């Protein structure tokens, strides 16, 4: 009697999960494997009706809490794989928890791994270490397809948001809206086209799904303008593209081959002036370190009475470009680049009080990222000046911006030398594997006082990234 009672309690606790997973499986069409991750494409006419599938999908939506903030995410594979925004986790030291408000009872997991982050789009793949299968959200497509193949303007959509209360909430709130645009571009938010929706998007919804009227994920919420109606999402096919392109790194031969190809790609990008391509291969952790030191020094200088007018003058100069009659965006950006270039002069650094302590490239990197973000917020987001300054400061805290600072340091070290790969070796690391790539000057290279230099790579976020360049860079990279 006691044994059967215990069994009955166990089945009662897990029964809803079994039923949910069976119902979800019946409501989906075919699945597709991307390595160990299997995504399922939802049916256009799900069993039980669209509302039933929306209710099932809600159970797979999570609140992601880090040591620096909160966002959202959603399960795409019941074994625990979850999609979120890269910016939700990229500047965090660790993920505190992943909470599922719609499970009964609500459930919290604290053992989470960052499996991969997309170097181009604002996407990340997490793995929840859960003992039981998790409810998942079916996708509108399991393939990499144009958005017009699974969505159209004016299609109804639903977005979700967490409660403003403390701790885990009982239920997620939702908003209904429509597809406003299939292709919105904003370089400061990332490459490619974004999906525009009319449903209100607020801070804290980043990484959550946009569901269509069949309960399928058609997008991943990523950004909005303050005080604006609606918001923007990454088309869900970009998530399947991320899974498709994620490298296979099992075993030393595979890691060595990938480290070599990544190093070659980085050097090729530098050689042809592809700054964006080189930035994407720059280490996130190293970038955070370099960015943190530079931003702290510049903002510290700005607190000085002498330097504050310099900062205010730069903001005023950028402000003069906003919605200037008769000038298009391209001309405005040309003028902005000229303004940023002037921040690299000795006179400008002396006015900031940093002439003796900071490299020119770091000052230019700061005003490049700050200026572009301020202009975008004012011109395209219709933000007030104070809000635009806040948006520019948030931009400086992103990994995309941090990589600008790190790449500037790399270019300073290379000093225009033409190099080629000599040897590549793997180096065991206390926290993450490293690779050492010895470079030699090619026939066009010029001699340097330090002789040959090296690339130092770190295996982080599911791929190899260039941590630093130079003989002593491995220890500097931590």
Secondary structure, DSSP 8 states (H G I E B T S, - for coil): -HHHHHHHHHHHHHHHHHHHHHHHHHTEEEEEEETTEEEEEE-TT-TT-HHHHHHHHHTTEEEEEESS-EEEEEEEETTTEEEE-HHHHTT-S-EEEEEETTSSS-EEE--EEEEEE-SSSS-EEEEE--SS------BS-SS---GGGT--TT-EEEEEE--SSSS--SS-EEEEEEEEEEEEEETTTEEEEEEEESS---TT-TT-EEEETTS-EEEEEEE--TT-SSEEEEEHHHHHHHHHH-----SHHHHHHHHHHHHHHHHHHHHTT-HHHHHHTB-HHHHHHHHHHHHHHHHHHHTSHHHHHHHHHHHHHHHTTTT-TT--HHHHHHHHHHHHHHTTSHHHHHHHT-TTTS-HHHHHHHHHHHHHHHHHHHHTS---HHHHHHHHHHHHTSHHHHHHHHHHHHHHHHTT--EEEEEEEEE--SSS-EEEEEEEE-TT----TT-S-EEEEEEETTEEEEEEESTTHHHHT-
